[in-house]
């Protein structure tokens, strides 16, 4: 009898955590961003039935191009929750409704350094959120692959 209870509790925890996830809406996967300029990153956090409080957000950019320390990286082989790369933003995250057809979001302007490597890169967010009445702490990571030009 304990196995179904444990399975349901685990499922509820997973569903609660994924419902609180933030994700990058723009730039879209496969987009190009330019070195030496500002780029707008739109981070969306859909509503959920579980109460939550966003505490902070970080935005990072990591090159997938070969270097002297990593001769053959691949975007797939870079776990963004472990290797965040250049930290472009750290601070508050307070998404709000702008259009009725879209979930709440926040636009954040980040600078891509002139010296950043050209080519494929992973743009990541790390979102720290408190969930539920407890509350439970969750750090969720989301990313898109971009081309730095």
Secondary structure, 3 states (H helix, E strand, C coil): CHHHHHHHHHHHHHHHHHHCCEEEEECCCCCEECCCEEEEEEEEECCCCCCEEEEEEEEEEEECCCCCCCCCCCHHHCCCCCCCCEEEEEECCCCECCCCCCCCEEEEEEEECCCCCCEEEEEEEEEEEEECCCCEEEEEEEEEEEEEC
